[in-house]
């Protein structure tokens, strides 16, 4: 009887949003091209590789299985990336930043501190690096516009960290609820200092959500639905405002 094979994919729902949203906004802030397809596939496979490879550091059981999936995804990503790097060697310039940002979650996994706030922020910066690459592949250049697009994404997803912690692990911590409220108010005002002040609009929903629900008991499914809605409205409004 054949043994059933279970496909290993990341289980963190927020990770899928952080993978795709910065990439999409970065791509459309510049100009979408056909080369964005293989770049996104490689980016997707690298993300899929990260999950089993990190699991292999945490779990001695089935470590060979975790490693085989992680290496398999990484090899597939490399095969897609090689032609892209030959045609666009400047993409290799992102490697040092990616390596540093990858080492942070590795350290936190080894020290059993994956839920640390610093780990979440580094993950956000890591995903936003993919958005920067998508922007430049679309003809964008290093400059104020790229920094602004990166800022919008970093600020938005950092807000999701504050919100999720304030309704789960830190729900009973009134100080954390206050921090969450303060952060989202600042996040709403920050875009007013950028090249596109109308970008404050995508931050209205996160602020309202936080003021209503932070510090309260909310079912995980409801939180997940609110986060999906938040990501969708952020993408839609960002594409409209940056086009």
Secondary structure by P-SEA (a helix, b strand, c coil): cccbbbbbccccaaaaaaacaaaaaaaaacccccaaaaaaaaaaaaaaaaaaaaaaaccccaaaaaaaaaaaaaaaaaaaaaaaaaaccccccaaaaaaaaaaaaaaaaaacccccaaaaaaaaaaaaaaaaaaaaaacccccaaaaaaaaaaaaaaaaaaaaaaaaccccccaaaaaaaaaaaaaaaacccccccccccccaaaaaaaaaccccccccaaaaaaaaaaaaaaaaaaaaaaac
